[in-house]
Amino acid sequence: MTNCIKKYSLSISLLLSLCLSQAHAASVVRCAFDIGSSETKVSAARITGSEVEPLFRKLVKLPTKKTVKDGTLPESTVNELTQKLGELKALCEQQGATEFVGGATSGLRAATNNGAQALAKVAADNGIQLRIVNGDEEALLGYKAVEGEYREKYGTQSHIVVWDIGGGSMQFATRALNSVTDADFIVRSLPVGGTSFLDQLIAKTKRNEGATLSPISNGEIFNSIFDARSLSAGVPKAIRDILLFDKNVQVIGVGGLH
């Protein structure tokens, strides 16, 4: 089996095209926001018909998931998110952006009590279309972003599995054989990501909050590997079979951890 792990940046233009799918004959500059569990990304692009010209990208650290307590996002986080998105929107406006849209992932999904209401307030205060993206949809968006670039460069012979590791969740996605619609995709979102998995390991090894895993003992390494393997049971069997038996499979990583 050939596994090719590559580092990709998830194209925020996928969120943009999801929410603003109408093509423009004349140029329009759109701005899209990706509100994650530990950071928020923004991208501006000039859209002319089906052509996308990237203009601007920025990332800011903004923890959301860690601040959620008992399913509630605190007011302080909502206020900080409102302020940061306002600042990022102003930067996009400097690029000529006139349309603004975005999605929130695992951080806001964890806020089961008030996540939707909090995001609606942030959206209204900043004049941005925002909504919470569920895990399966996030996996599908990641796959489509990668597939568009990968197929253009490498052709259509290889089976693609996309592995997207975020701070608070991870997603797996691939096409079923002979798939023709989104319903034929195999997707799975797991409620643990790089940051949350690290936090779990730190807690299990009884480190103080904010500490690192270094140095780590052989026994702790073994237990960490066991925990990672236990998580892998959540990956659909159909995807695991592809990884085991398809000699031409290409595993493509999305996110900063690959």
BALOBA-1460 file (C-alpha; in Angstrom, 3 decimals):
// residues 258
<rec num="1" residu="m" x="0.000" y="0.000" z="0.000"/>
<rec num="2" residu="t" x="1.256" y="3.453" z="-0.840"/>
<rec num="3" residu="n" x="0.294" y="6.069" z="1.740"/>
<rec num="4" residu="c" x="1.177" y="9.592" z="0.763"/>
<rec num="5" residu="i" x="0.687" y="11.980" z="3.690"/>
<rec num="6" residu="k" x="0.736" y="15.603" z="2.597"/>
<rec num="7" residu="k" x="0.044" y="18.869" z="4.366"/>
<rec num="8" residu="y" x="-2.848" y="20.805" z="2.905"/>
<rec num="9" residu="s" x="-4.592" y="23.958" z="4.026"/>
<rec num="10" residu="l" x="-8.324" y="23.517" z="3.891"/>
<rec num="11" residu="s" x="-9.600" y="25.986" z="1.321"/>
<rec num="12" residu="i" x="-11.987" y="28.321" z="3.057"/>
<rec num="13" residu="s" x="-13.428" y="29.016" z="-0.371"/>
<rec num="14" residu="l" x="-15.301" y="25.717" z="0.098"/>
<rec num="15" residu="l" x="-17.284" y="27.245" z="2.939"/>
<rec num="16" residu="l" x="-17.747" y="30.312" z="0.816"/>
<rec num="17" residu="s" x="-19.056" y="28.338" z="-2.146"/>
<rec num="18" residu="l" x="-21.296" y="26.333" z="0.165"/>
<rec num="19" residu="c" x="-23.087" y="29.423" z="1.429"/>
<rec num="20" residu="l" x="-22.787" y="31.740" z="-1.566"/>
<rec num="21" residu="s" x="-22.961" y="29.374" z="-4.508"/>
<rec num="22" residu="q" x="-24.204" y="31.770" z="-7.170"/>
<rec num="23" residu="a" x="-21.624" y="32.465" z="-9.857"/>
<rec num="24" residu="h" x="-20.810" y="36.077" z="-10.682"/>
<rec num="25" residu="a" x="-20.149" y="37.221" z="-14.229"/>
<rec num="26" residu="a" x="-18.463" y="40.339" z="-12.842"/>
<rec num="27" residu="s" x="-15.765" y="40.160" z="-10.174"/>
<rec num="28" residu="v" x="-16.740" y="40.142" z="-6.513"/>
<rec num="29" residu="v" x="-14.480" y="39.880" z="-3.471"/>
<rec num="30" residu="r" x="-15.706" y="37.451" z="-0.848"/>
<rec num="31" residu="c" x="-14.413" y="36.875" z="2.660"/>
<rec num="32" residu="a" x="-14.819" y="33.585" z="4.537"/>
<rec num="33" residu="f" x="-14.237" y="32.684" z="8.194"/>
<rec num="34" residu="d" x="-13.393" y="29.277" z="9.666"/>
<rec num="35" residu="i" x="-14.034" y="29.362" z="13.432"/>
<rec num="36" residu="g" x="-12.278" y="26.354" z="14.940"/>
<rec num="37" residu="s" x="-11.785" y="25.058" z="18.451"/>
<rec num="38" residu="s" x="-8.525" y="26.911" z="19.097"/>
<rec num="39" residu="e" x="-8.042" y="29.350" z="16.223"/>
<rec num="40" residu="t" x="-9.969" y="31.283" z="13.617"/>
<rec num="41" residu="k" x="-8.889" y="31.567" z="9.987"/>
<rec num="42" residu="v" x="-10.036" y="34.122" z="7.451"/>
<rec num="43" residu="s" x="-9.532" y="34.245" z="3.707"/>
<rec num="44" residu="a" x="-10.470" y="36.769" z="1.036"/>
<rec num="45" residu="a" x="-10.658" y="35.954" z="-2.669"/>
<rec num="46" residu="r" x="-11.774" y="37.630" z="-5.861"/>
<rec num="47" residu="i" x="-14.434" y="35.538" z="-7.617"/>
<rec num="48" residu="t" x="-14.986" y="35.964" z="-11.350"/>
<rec num="49" residu="g" x="-17.328" y="33.326" z="-12.717"/>
<rec num="50" residu="s" x="-15.770" y="30.058" z="-11.554"/>
<rec num="51" residu="e" x="-12.284" y="31.559" z="-11.168"/>
<rec num="52" residu="v" x="-10.929" y="32.136" z="-7.643"/>
<rec num="53" residu="e" x="-8.036" y="34.541" z="-7.052"/>
<rec num="54" residu="p" x="-6.763" y="34.395" z="-3.432"/>
<rec num="55" residu="l" x="-6.068" y="37.842" z="-2.002"/>
<rec num="56" residu="f" x="-5.559" y="37.559" z="1.731"/>
<rec num="57" residu="r" x="-5.318" y="35.014" z="4.541"/>
<rec num="58" residu="k" x="-4.845" y="35.364" z="8.269"/>
<rec num="59" residu="l" x="-4.993" y="33.142" z="11.348"/>
<rec num="60" residu="v" x="-5.593" y="34.260" z="14.920"/>
<rec num="61" residu="k" x="-5.444" y="32.190" z="18.101"/>
<rec num="62" residu="l" x="-8.889" y="32.153" z="19.671"/>
<rec num="63" residu="p" x="-9.721" y="29.192" z="21.929"/>
<rec num="64" residu="t" x="-13.406" y="28.337" z="22.028"/>
<rec num="65" residu="k" x="-13.736" y="24.672" z="22.963"/>
<rec num="66" residu="k" x="-11.527" y="24.909" z="26.058"/>
<rec num="67" residu="t" x="-13.710" y="27.669" z="27.446"/>
<rec num="68" residu="v" x="-16.959" y="25.693" z="27.137"/>
<rec num="69" residu="k" x="-18.226" y="24.581" z="30.546"/>
<rec num="70" residu="d" x="-21.125" y="22.150" z="30.859"/>
<rec num="71" residu="g" x="-22.215" y="22.867" z="27.304"/>
<rec num="72" residu="t" x="-22.145" y="26.655" z="27.698"/>
<rec num="73" residu="l" x="-19.864" y="29.112" z="25.907"/>
<rec num="74" residu="p" x="-19.079" y="31.937" z="28.352"/>
<rec num="75" residu="e" x="-19.986" y="35.520" z="27.563"/>
<rec num="76" residu="s" x="-16.311" y="36.528" z="27.674"/>
<rec num="77" residu="t" x="-15.531" y="34.156" z="24.775"/>
<rec num="78" residu="v" x="-18.537" y="35.400" z="22.802"/>
<rec num="79" residu="n" x="-17.352" y="38.990" z="23.267"/>
<rec num="80" residu="e" x="-13.788" y="38.128" z="22.230"/>
<rec num="81" residu="l" x="-15.047" y="36.259" z="19.172"/>
<rec num="82" residu="t" x="-17.204" y="39.242" z="18.211"/>
<rec num="83" residu="q" x="-14.251" y="41.616" z="18.543"/>
<rec num="84" residu="k" x="-11.779" y="39.396" z="16.648"/>
<rec num="85" residu="l" x="-14.161" y="38.741" z="13.751"/>
<rec num="86" residu="g" x="-14.853" y="42.457" z="13.506"/>
<rec num="87" residu="e" x="-11.126" y="43.148" z="13.222"/>
<rec num="88" residu="l" x="-10.683" y="40.414" z="10.615"/>
<rec num="89" residu="k" x="-13.656" y="41.672" z="8.634"/>
<rec num="90" residu="a" x="-12.096" y="45.147" z="8.547"/>
<rec num="91" residu="l" x="-8.912" y="43.631" z="7.062"/>
<rec num="92" residu="c" x="-11.008" y="41.892" z="4.403"/>
<rec num="93" residu="e" x="-12.782" y="45.135" z="3.591"/>
<rec num="94" residu="q" x="-9.386" y="46.677" z="2.913"/>
<rec num="95" residu="q" x="-9.071" y="44.042" z="0.158"/>
<rec num="96" residu="g" x="-12.400" y="45.157" z="-1.289"/>
<rec num="97" residu="a" x="-14.554" y="42.387" z="0.192"/>
<rec num="98" residu="t" x="-18.303" y="42.970" z="0.061"/>
<rec num="99" residu="e" x="-19.633" y="39.488" z="0.914"/>
<rec num="100" residu="f" x="-18.892" y="37.752" z="4.217"/>
<rec num="101" residu="v" x="-19.670" y="34.206" z="5.299"/>
<rec num="102" residu="g" x="-18.300" y="31.592" z="7.669"/>
<rec num="103" residu="g" x="-18.706" y="28.378" z="9.589"/>
<rec num="104" residu="a" x="-17.933" y="27.250" z="13.122"/>
<rec num="105" residu="t" x="-16.814" y="23.716" z="13.924"/>
<rec num="106" residu="s" x="-16.099" y="21.670" z="17.050"/>
<rec num="107" residu="g" x="-15.722" y="24.557" z="19.504"/>
<rec num="108" residu="l" x="-19.235" y="25.846" z="18.910"/>
<rec num="109" residu="r" x="-20.620" y="22.318" z="18.486"/>
<rec num="110" residu="a" x="-19.461" y="21.620" z="22.043"/>
<rec num="111" residu="a" x="-21.567" y="24.534" z="23.300"/>
<rec num="112" residu="t" x="-24.791" y="22.547" z="23.151"/>
<rec num="113" residu="n" x="-26.660" y="24.954" z="25.423"/>
<rec num="114" residu="n" x="-25.966" y="28.272" z="23.717"/>
<rec num="115" residu="g" x="-23.627" y="27.767" z="20.760"/>
<rec num="116" residu="a" x="-26.210" y="28.573" z="18.099"/>
<rec num="117" residu="q" x="-27.469" y="31.645" z="19.953"/>
<rec num="118" residu="a" x="-23.920" y="32.871" z="20.639"/>
<rec num="119" residu="l" x="-22.939" y="32.520" z="16.988"/>
<rec num="120" residu="a" x="-26.107" y="34.309" z="15.890"/>
<rec num="121" residu="k" x="-25.170" y="37.246" z="18.110"/>
<rec num="122" residu="v" x="-21.619" y="37.345" z="16.713"/>
<rec num="123" residu="a" x="-23.050" y="37.226" z="13.186"/>
<rec num="124" residu="a" x="-25.562" y="40.019" z="13.807"/>
<rec num="125" residu="d" x="-23.029" y="42.292" z="15.521"/>
<rec num="126" residu="n" x="-20.569" y="41.977" z="12.619"/>
<rec num="127" residu="g" x="-22.863" y="41.637" z="9.612"/>
<rec num="128" residu="i" x="-21.481" y="38.201" z="8.679"/>
<rec num="129" residu="q" x="-23.435" y="35.097" z="7.644"/>
<rec num="130" residu="l" x="-22.334" y="32.429" z="10.144"/>
<rec num="131" residu="r" x="-23.552" y="28.953" z="10.988"/>
<rec num="132" residu="i" x="-22.384" y="25.853" z="12.843"/>
<rec num="133" residu="v" x="-21.095" y="23.121" z="10.509"/>
<rec num="134" residu="n" x="-21.715" y="19.559" z="11.693"/>
<rec num="135" residu="g" x="-18.898" y="17.014" z="11.769"/>
<rec num="136" residu="d" x="-19.912" y="15.025" z="8.703"/>
<rec num="137" residu="e" x="-20.325" y="18.182" z="6.648"/>
<rec num="138" residu="e" x="-16.900" y="19.353" z="7.804"/>
<rec num="139" residu="a" x="-15.430" y="16.040" z="6.617"/>
<rec num="140" residu="l" x="-17.142" y="16.381" z="3.244"/>
<rec num="141" residu="l" x="-15.949" y="19.965" z="2.780"/>
<rec num="142" residu="g" x="-12.396" y="18.906" z="3.562"/>
<rec num="143" residu="y" x="-12.566" y="16.092" z="1.034"/>
<rec num="144" residu="k" x="-13.929" y="18.283" z="-1.746"/>
<rec num="145" residu="a" x="-11.290" y="20.957" z="-1.133"/>
<rec num="146" residu="v" x="-8.480" y="18.413" z="-1.400"/>
<rec num="147" residu="e" x="-9.963" y="16.439" z="-4.281"/>
<rec num="148" residu="g" x="-10.272" y="19.507" z="-6.494"/>
<rec num="149" residu="e" x="-6.567" y="20.288" z="-6.182"/>
<rec num="150" residu="y" x="-5.350" y="16.679" z="-6.107"/>
<rec num="151" residu="r" x="-7.230" y="15.507" z="-9.200"/>
<rec num="152" residu="e" x="-6.033" y="18.505" z="-11.183"/>
<rec num="153" residu="k" x="-2.396" y="17.710" z="-10.350"/>
<rec num="154" residu="y" x="-2.298" y="13.906" z="-10.233"/>
<rec num="155" residu="g" x="-5.218" y="12.580" z="-12.256"/>
<rec num="156" residu="t" x="-8.011" y="10.205" z="-11.272"/>
<rec num="157" residu="q" x="-6.336" y="6.817" z="-10.803"/>
<rec num="158" residu="s" x="-5.733" y="6.827" z="-7.035"/>
<rec num="159" residu="h" x="-8.327" y="6.375" z="-4.299"/>
<rec num="160" residu="i" x="-8.165" y="9.380" z="-1.943"/>
<rec num="161" residu="v" x="-8.732" y="9.266" z="1.820"/>
<rec num="162" residu="v" x="-8.677" y="12.687" z="3.495"/>
<rec num="163" residu="w" x="-7.691" y="12.886" z="7.164"/>
<rec num="164" residu="d" x="-8.393" y="16.296" z="8.695"/>
<rec num="165" residu="i" x="-6.964" y="16.860" z="12.179"/>
<rec num="166" residu="g" x="-8.216" y="19.953" z="13.933"/>
<rec num="167" residu="g" x="-7.667" y="21.089" z="17.487"/>
<rec num="168" residu="g" x="-10.894" y="19.641" z="18.875"/>
<rec num="169" residu="s" x="-12.037" y="17.072" z="16.314"/>
<rec num="170" residu="m" x="-10.834" y="15.019" z="13.372"/>
<rec num="171" residu="q" x="-12.573" y="13.920" z="10.197"/>
<rec num="172" residu="f" x="-12.118" y="11.098" z="7.709"/>
<rec num="173" residu="a" x="-13.660" y="11.125" z="4.254"/>
<rec num="174" residu="t" x="-13.477" y="9.230" z="0.985"/>
<rec num="175" residu="r" x="-15.624" y="8.389" z="-1.996"/>
<rec num="176" residu="a" x="-17.395" y="5.070" z="-2.152"/>
<rec num="177" residu="l" x="-16.566" y="3.077" z="-5.265"/>
<rec num="178" residu="n" x="-18.496" y="4.367" z="-8.311"/>
<rec num="179" residu="s" x="-19.950" y="7.238" z="-6.275"/>
<rec num="180" residu="v" x="-21.894" y="9.900" z="-8.137"/>
<rec num="181" residu="t" x="-23.528" y="11.958" z="-5.357"/>
<rec num="182" residu="d" x="-22.641" y="13.265" z="-1.878"/>
<rec num="183" residu="a" x="-24.740" y="10.441" z="-0.428"/>
<rec num="184" residu="d" x="-22.116" y="8.010" z="-1.744"/>
<rec num="185" residu="f" x="-19.322" y="9.480" z="0.356"/>
<rec num="186" residu="i" x="-18.014" y="7.691" z="3.441"/>
<rec num="187" residu="v" x="-17.403" y="10.262" z="6.187"/>
<rec num="188" residu="r" x="-16.831" y="10.175" z="9.925"/>
<rec num="189" residu="s" x="-16.137" y="12.893" z="12.453"/>
<rec num="190" residu="l" x="-14.521" y="11.986" z="15.787"/>
<rec num="191" residu="p" x="-14.870" y="14.364" z="18.760"/>
<rec num="192" residu="v" x="-11.141" y="14.523" z="19.517"/>
<rec num="193" residu="g" x="-8.369" y="16.456" z="17.813"/>
<rec num="194" residu="g" x="-4.717" y="17.254" z="18.324"/>
<rec num="195" residu="t" x="-5.193" y="19.685" z="21.198"/>
<rec num="196" residu="s" x="-7.911" y="17.753" z="23.007"/>
<rec num="197" residu="f" x="-6.006" y="14.446" z="22.660"/>
<rec num="198" residu="l" x="-2.894" y="16.072" z="24.114"/>
<rec num="199" residu="d" x="-4.953" y="17.467" z="26.991"/>
<rec num="200" residu="q" x="-6.309" y="13.962" z="27.682"/>
<rec num="201" residu="l" x="-2.795" y="12.516" z="27.772"/>
<rec num="202" residu="i" x="-1.573" y="15.271" z="30.092"/>
<rec num="203" residu="a" x="-4.504" y="14.612" z="32.434"/>
<rec num="204" residu="k" x="-3.908" y="10.832" z="32.401"/>
<rec num="205" residu="t" x="-0.219" y="11.262" z="33.197"/>
<rec num="206" residu="k" x="-1.192" y="13.587" z="36.053"/>
<rec num="207" residu="r" x="0.728" y="16.592" z="34.764"/>
<rec num="208" residu="n" x="-0.350" y="19.995" z="35.966"/>
<rec num="209" residu="e" x="-2.684" y="21.938" z="33.693"/>
<rec num="210" residu="g" x="-0.649" y="23.762" z="31.060"/>
<rec num="211" residu="a" x="2.296" y="21.370" z="31.385"/>
<rec num="212" residu="t" x="3.858" y="19.396" z="28.525"/>
<rec num="213" residu="l" x="4.424" y="15.653" z="28.068"/>
<rec num="214" residu="s" x="8.182" y="16.065" z="28.024"/>
<rec num="215" residu="p" x="9.857" y="14.056" z="29.413"/>
<rec num="216" residu="i" x="7.599" y="11.039" z="28.855"/>
<rec num="217" residu="s" x="8.271" y="7.530" z="30.133"/>
<rec num="218" residu="n" x="8.151" y="4.327" z="28.084"/>
<rec num="219" residu="g" x="5.026" y="3.272" z="29.964"/>
<rec num="220" residu="e" x="3.294" y="6.565" z="29.167"/>
<rec num="221" residu="i" x="4.262" y="6.196" z="25.501"/>
<rec num="222" residu="f" x="2.722" y="2.707" z="25.455"/>
<rec num="223" residu="n" x="-0.508" y="3.947" z="27.065"/>
<rec num="224" residu="s" x="-0.693" y="6.862" z="24.623"/>
<rec num="225" residu="i" x="-0.358" y="4.505" z="21.648"/>
<rec num="226" residu="f" x="-3.081" y="2.297" z="23.130"/>
<rec num="227" residu="d" x="-5.390" y="5.329" z="23.463"/>
<rec num="228" residu="a" x="-4.720" y="6.341" z="19.851"/>
<rec num="229" residu="r" x="-5.471" y="2.826" z="18.629"/>
<rec num="230" residu="s" x="-8.688" y="2.799" z="20.628"/>
<rec num="231" residu="l" x="-9.753" y="5.989" z="18.871"/>
<rec num="232" residu="s" x="-9.077" y="4.396" z="15.493"/>
<rec num="233" residu="a" x="-11.987" y="2.029" z="16.133"/>
<rec num="234" residu="g" x="-14.241" y="4.993" z="15.376"/>
<rec num="235" residu="v" x="-13.042" y="5.118" z="11.764"/>
<rec num="236" residu="p" x="-15.592" y="3.356" z="9.500"/>
<rec num="237" residu="k" x="-14.629" y="-0.190" z="8.542"/>
<rec num="238" residu="a" x="-15.042" y="0.711" z="4.870"/>
<rec num="239" residu="i" x="-12.277" y="3.312" z="5.189"/>
<rec num="240" residu="r" x="-10.043" y="0.981" z="7.219"/>
<rec num="241" residu="d" x="-10.449" y="-1.701" z="4.548"/>
<rec num="242" residu="i" x="-9.433" y="0.766" z="1.843"/>
<rec num="243" residu="l" x="-6.299" y="1.656" z="3.828"/>
<rec num="244" residu="l" x="-5.442" y="-2.010" z="4.332"/>
<rec num="245" residu="f" x="-6.162" y="-3.462" z="0.903"/>
<rec num="246" residu="d" x="-6.031" y="-0.719" z="-1.734"/>
<rec num="247" residu="k" x="-2.425" y="-0.537" z="-2.973"/>
<rec num="248" residu="n" x="-3.053" y="2.756" z="-4.774"/>
<rec num="249" residu="v" x="-4.696" y="4.620" z="-1.912"/>
<rec num="250" residu="q" x="-3.427" y="8.125" z="-1.197"/>
<rec num="251" residu="v" x="-3.945" y="9.444" z="2.335"/>
<rec num="252" residu="i" x="-3.912" y="13.231" z="2.291"/>
<rec num="253" residu="g" x="-3.640" y="15.202" z="5.492"/>
<rec num="254" residu="v" x="-5.412" y="18.478" z="6.204"/>
<rec num="255" residu="g" x="-4.372" y="20.694" z="9.081"/>
<rec num="256" residu="g" x="-1.219" y="21.821" z="10.810"/>
<rec num="257" residu="l" x="-0.410" y="18.542" z="12.589"/>
<rec num="258" residu="h" x="0.498" y="16.448" z="9.535"/>
